[in-house]
């Protein structure tokens, strides 16, 4: 009798455990977080690897995860059989049985970035209105302009990319920092209005915001050759503005942005000596300290520790320190830029489908 009682307790416990299992609604919180975490890490590793490859004049390759279909199946069975009239008191009069199966069959689809999507995502410059939309939503104007703009009304930014390496015009940083202060004072706004068949993005300055901010606004207008009596200026693409009532931005493409970031890759000295990677611009003792690379990518022969992201290329590990907030912030914006560079096309996002049985 004690044996039967113990088995009955075990049977009830097994049935209760089976009834608590959920691969339907209960799996959402687990799967959603796990897949989001893995997809995010994979995206960072791919981006880091392509930045390093560009430094080695190795063409970047982007592969998107277009869909994730994960199918779960869970089966459990508990059985017991007994003889009502055993042959003898010594015979076993019951036979317990427990069986369970769990199956996980994920199907992941990859889509290489080619054709029109490759052109839109990597080669086309980011639209000026998109850049100022980001600034209008609160992202720091000086960082956004430094990363995405080659020139504003003929005032040129610094470039470390070998094909167009050049020193910055001294006014560029002054203008971008003044725009940052104007932005922080909520005196800078972006508006879109319809003019005929076209949508025009208007950049507006708000007056009566204090002497210091009004001084910054006057400085921006004077430096960029803008009409001092006007507070609203339509945005256009180009190196030079056509008239004093317009702001023209010569913007970078996503590939140009990545090429600029290669200046922050720490290439092993042997690879530079043997000509395997592009050299950096010669050091200039009089250069503006703000010309330091906006991202710092270290190199080591062994697997690094305490990293934000790491990727292996050739015989080295390239990585970003988890305590390097500036470099981490760059990668956060790279994800936004890569979507914004689609120039109006809807970016392809992974579709997660989890059938359960």
C-alpha positions in Angstrom: 0.0 0.0 0.0 2.8 2.4 0.8 4.3 1.8 -2.6 1.0 2.5 -4.3 0.7 5.7 -2.3 4.1 6.9 -3.3 3.4 6.1 -6.9 0.1 8.0 -6.7 1.9 11.1 -5.4 4.5 10.8 -8.1 1.8 10.5 -10.7 -0.1 13.5 -9.5 3.2 15.5 -9.4 4.1 14.5 -13.0 0.6 15.4 -14.3 0.8 18.7 -12.5 4.2 19.5 -14.0 3.0 18.6 -17.5 0.0 20.8 -17.1 2.2 23.8 -16.1 4.3 23.5 -19.3 3.4 26.2 -21.9 4.9 26.6 -25.4 2.1 28.9 -26.5 1.6 32.3 -24.8 4.1 31.4 -22.2 6.9 31.1 -24.8 6.5 34.7 -26.1 8.5 36.5 -23.4 11.3 34.0 -23.6 11.5 33.7 -27.4 11.0 37.4 -28.1 13.8 38.5 -25.8 16.2 35.7 -26.8 15.8 36.2 -30.5 16.0 40.0 -30.2 19.2 39.6 -28.2 20.8 37.2 -30.6 19.8 39.2 -33.7 21.2 42.4 -32.1 24.5 40.8 -31.3 24.7 39.3 -34.8 24.0 42.7 -36.4 26.8 44.4 -34.3 29.3 41.7 -35.2 28.5 42.0 -38.9 28.8 45.8 -38.8 32.1 45.6 -36.9 33.5 43.0 -39.3 32.6 45.1 -42.4 34.2 48.3 -40.9 37.4 46.3 -40.4 37.2 44.8 -43.9 37.0 48.2 -45.4 40.2 49.2 -43.7 41.8 46.2 -45.5 40.2 47.1 -48.8 38.0 44.0 -48.6 34.5 44.5 -49.9 31.8 44.5 -47.2 29.0 41.9 -47.4 25.7 42.4 -45.6 23.3 39.5 -45.0 19.9 40.3 -43.4 17.8 37.9 -41.4 14.6 38.1 -43.3 12.5 35.6 -41.2 12.7 33.3 -38.2 10.3 30.4 -38.0 10.7 28.4 -34.8 8.4 25.4 -34.4 8.0 23.8 -31.0 6.4 20.4 -30.2 6.0 19.1 -26.6 4.4 15.8 -25.8 4.1 14.1 -22.4 2.4 10.9 -21.3 2.0 9.2 -18.0 0.6 5.7 -17.7 0.0 3.0 -15.2 -1.3 -0.5 -15.4 -2.1 -3.0 -12.6 -3.4 -6.5 -12.2 -6.6 -6.9 -10.2 -5.9 -10.5 -9.3 -2.1 -11.1 -9.2 -0.9 -14.6 -9.5 0.8 -14.5 -6.1 1.3 -11.9 -3.4 5.0 -11.6 -4.5 4.1 -10.6 -8.0 4.2 -6.9 -8.9 0.6 -5.7 -9.4 1.3 -2.4 -11.1 3.5 -1.0 -14.0 4.1 2.8 -14.2 5.3 4.5 -17.3 6.4 8.1 -18.2 7.2 9.4 -21.7 8.0 12.8 -23.0 9.3 14.4 -26.1 10.4 18.0 -26.9 11.3 19.2 -30.4 12.6 22.6 -31.5 13.0 23.1 -35.3 14.0 26.7 -36.1 14.1 27.8 -39.7 16.0 31.0 -40.4 16.0 32.8 -43.8 18.8 35.0 -44.9 18.7 37.7 -47.6 22.0 39.1 -48.9 22.0 42.8 -49.6 22.2 43.2 -53.4 20.7 45.1 -56.3 18.5 48.1 -55.6 18.5 47.5 -51.8 22.3 47.6 -51.9 22.3 50.9 -53.8 19.6 52.4 -51.5 21.2 51.2 -48.3 24.9 51.8 -48.9 25.5 54.0 -51.9 22.9 56.7 -51.9 23.5 59.7 -49.6 21.2 60.1 -46.6 18.6 62.7 -47.3 19.1 66.1 -45.6 15.6 66.2 -44.2 16.2 62.8 -42.6 19.3 64.1 -40.8 17.5 67.1 -39.4 14.5 65.0 -38.5 16.9 63.0 -36.2 18.2 66.3 -34.8 14.6 67.5 -34.3 13.8 64.4 -32.4 16.5 65.1 -29.8 19.7 63.4 -31.1 22.8 65.6 -30.6 23.2 67.9 -33.6 27.0 68.1 -33.4 27.4 64.3 -33.4 24.8 63.7 -36.2 26.3 66.4 -38.5 29.9 65.3 -37.9 29.0 61.7 -38.8 26.7 62.2 -41.7 27.6 65.5 -43.4 30.5 66.4 -45.7 29.6 70.1 -46.1 27.0 72.6 -45.1 26.6 75.6 -47.5 30.2 75.1 -48.6 31.7 74.7 -45.1 33.5 71.3 -45.2 33.8 68.6 -42.5 36.9 66.7 -41.7 37.4 63.4 -43.6 39.8 60.5 -42.7 38.6 58.4 -45.6 41.6 57.8 -48.0 39.6 58.6 -51.2 38.6 62.1 -49.9 40.9 62.8 -47.0 41.0 66.5 -46.1 41.2 68.8 -43.1 38.1 70.4 -41.9 37.1 74.1 -42.4 37.5 75.7 -38.9 33.9 76.9 -39.0 32.4 73.4 -39.4 32.8 72.4 -35.7 31.8 75.9 -34.6 28.6 75.8 -36.6 27.7 72.2 -35.5 28.4 73.1 -31.8 26.3 76.3 -32.1 23.5 74.2 -33.6 23.7 71.8 -30.7 23.3 74.7 -28.2 20.4 76.1 -30.2 18.8 72.6 -30.2 19.2 72.3 -26.5 17.5 75.6 -26.0 14.5 74.3 -28.1 15.1 77.1 -30.6 15.6 74.7 -33.6 12.7 72.9 -35.2 11.9 71.0 -38.4 8.6 71.3 -40.4 7.4 69.6 -43.6 5.0 71.4 -45.8 3.5 70.8 -49.2 4.6 73.1 -52.1 2.9 72.1 -55.3 3.6 68.5 -55.9 6.6 68.4 -53.6 7.2 68.1 -49.9 9.7 70.6 -48.6 11.5 70.4 -45.3 11.9 73.7 -43.5 14.5 74.4 -40.8 13.3 77.1 -38.4 15.0 79.2 -35.7 13.0 80.5 -32.9 13.9 84.0 -31.5 13.5 85.5 -28.1 15.4 82.7 -26.4 18.2 84.6 -24.6 21.1 86.6 -25.7 23.6 83.7 -25.9 21.3 81.6 -28.1 20.4 84.5 -30.3 24.2 85.1 -30.7 24.6 81.5 -31.8 21.8 81.9 -34.3 23.4 85.0 -35.8 26.7 83.2 -36.0 25.2 80.3 -37.9 23.4 82.6 -40.3 26.5 84.7 -40.9 28.9 81.7 -41.3 26.6 79.8 -43.7 25.8 82.9 -45.7 22.1 82.9 -44.8 19.6 85.8 -44.9 19.9 87.4 -41.4 16.3 88.6 -41.7 14.9 85.2 -42.3 14.2 82.5 -39.6 13.0 79.7 -41.9 15.2 77.9 -44.5 14.3 75.0 -46.8 16.8 72.1 -46.9 18.4 71.0 -50.1 21.0 68.5 -51.1 24.4 69.8 -52.4 27.7 71.3 -51.5 26.6 74.9 -52.1 23.3 76.8 -51.6 21.7 78.6 -54.5 20.6 81.6 -52.5 20.8 83.0 -49.0 17.3 81.6 -48.1 18.4 78.0 -48.4 20.5 75.5 -46.4 22.3 72.9 -48.6 23.8 69.7 -47.1 26.3 67.5 -48.9 25.5 64.3 -47.0 27.4 61.0 -46.8 26.2 57.6 -47.9 26.2 54.7 -45.5 29.3 53.4 -47.1 31.0 56.8 -46.7 30.1 56.7 -43.0 31.6 53.3 -42.6 34.8 54.4 -44.5 35.2 57.3 -42.1 34.9 54.9 -39.1 37.8 52.8 -40.4 40.1 55.5 -39.1 39.3 54.1 -35.6 40.5 50.6 -36.4 43.7 49.6 -34.6 45.5 47.7 -37.4 48.5 45.5 -36.3 51.7 47.2 -37.2 52.9 44.2 -39.3 49.8 44.5 -41.6 50.5 48.2 -42.1 54.2 47.5 -42.8 53.3 44.8 -45.4 50.7 47.1 -47.1 47.8 44.8 -46.2 45.6 47.7 -44.8 45.2 51.4 -45.7 47.3 53.8 -43.6 45.9 56.6 -41.5 46.3 60.2 -42.3 49.7 61.6 -41.2 49.6 63.0 -37.7 49.3 66.8 -37.6 50.4 68.4 -34.3 48.2 71.4 -35.1 45.1 69.3 -35.9 41.9 70.0 -34.1 41.5 67.6 -31.1 37.9 66.9 -32.2 39.3 65.0 -35.2 39.9 61.9 -33.1 38.1 58.8 -34.4 34.5 58.7 -33.3 34.8 54.9 -32.8 37.8 53.0 -31.3 38.2 49.4 -32.5 41.0 47.5 -30.8 43.0 44.5 -32.1 44.4 41.5 -30.3 45.8 38.1 -31.2 43.7 36.3 -28.6 40.0 36.5 -27.7 39.3 39.7 -25.7 37.4 40.0 -22.5 34.7 42.5 -21.4 33.7 43.5 -24.9 30.7 45.2 -26.3 31.2 43.5 -29.6 34.0 41.4 -31.1 34.7 39.7 -34.4 37.5 37.6 -35.8 39.2 38.6 -39.1 42.2 37.0 -40.6 44.3 36.0 -37.6 43.2 38.7 -35.2 40.3 39.6 -33.0 38.8 43.1 -33.4 36.7 44.5 -30.6 35.1 47.4 -28.8 35.5 47.8 -25.1 32.2 47.6 -23.2 33.3 50.7 -21.2 33.7 52.9 -24.3 30.4 54.7 -24.3 31.3 56.9 -27.4 32.0 53.9 -29.6 28.8 52.1 -28.3 26.8 55.2 -29.1 28.2 55.2 -32.6 26.9 51.6 -33.1 23.5 52.6 -31.8 23.3 55.4 -34.4 24.7 53.1 -37.2 21.6 51.0 -36.8 19.4 54.1 -37.3 21.5 55.3 -40.2 21.4 52.0 -42.0 17.6 52.2 -42.0 17.4 55.9 -42.8 19.7 55.3 -45.8 16.9 53.4 -47.4 15.7 56.8 -48.7 12.1 56.1 -48.1 12.0 52.4 -48.8 10.6 50.3 -45.9 13.6 48.4 -44.4 13.3 44.6 -44.4 12.8 43.5 -40.8 12.9 40.0 -39.6 9.5 38.2 -39.2 9.3 35.9 -36.3 6.8 33.0 -36.6 6.5 30.4 -33.9 4.0 27.6 -34.6 3.4 25.4 -31.5 1.9 22.0 -31.3 
